[in-house]
Amino acid sequence: MNQSEIFITILSRNQESTLRAIDDLSETESVLQLPGSGNCINWILGHIVSYRDGMLIDIGLNQYMHAEELVRYTAGSAPIKAGDICVDLERLSKLMTITFEDLAAWLNSDQNGLQQQPVGDVRDNIGYAGVCDTLTEHFAQNIGHESIHVGELNPLRELALGLRSK
């Protein structure tokens, strides 16, 4: 299995897990938080899309989030709570799908492209503070980071479903 296939496999599993976690959730349920100031589903999705946009920029493709949307989901941004202004769940779901499809298509078509330097300046990409010499390094960091956030989704889904039954 080459590096592109590994990245596609992980992105596919993340995508499937994410879509399962948000299936049939309402906008209100997407901003529920566990105790403390942790991330809500809405923020996690926007954050993942912002990182995927960074990867798209680095391979010479266009990003999908608007500048005013990106600010809401960057690393270190304030948690989103009920009543806060944020991107709606339907748009975030569509952005998750579009960015996944673009990244998977590129990875499938350009098996050797991961060794090239990023087209954009990685340090300036929203949501990314590291410095990488190749796309392989950047993709590995971002996809690993994405996987951590995908793991946060199931407890939040369980919270939402648990509150429904009360």
C-alpha positions, 0 to 999 in steps of 0.5 A: 500500500503506498502513501496515497492509499494509506491517506485515502483509507484514513480519510475514508474512515474519518468521513464515514465516521463523521457522517454517521455521527451527524446523521439525523442531528439537529442544528441545536444538537450540533452545538451541545457540549460536554461539561467544561469548554470542550468542542461541539460537533459544529466546531469540530466539523468546521475545524476539520474542513479548515484543515482540509482546505489547507491541504487543498490549497497546498495541492493547488486547488481552491478552498471552500470556506469563506474567510469569515467562516474560517475565523470561527474554526481555527485552532484556539478559537472560542468554543461554539455554544448554543446561540452563537453565530456559526456555519449551519450543520447542513453546509458543514456536512456538504463541505466535509463531503466536497473536501473529502472528494477533492482530496481523494480524487487528487490522491488517486490521480497523483500517486507521486505528488506527495513528495513535492513541496506544498504549492502554498506556504504551509505556515500561512494555511488556516488551522496549521502552525507547523512547518513541513517540507513535503505534502506527505508531511503536511498530509500526515500531520493534518490527517492525524489531527483530523482523526483525533477530532473525529474521535470526539464526535461519538460522545457528543452524538450520544449526549444529543441522543440521550437528551432526546430521550428525556 
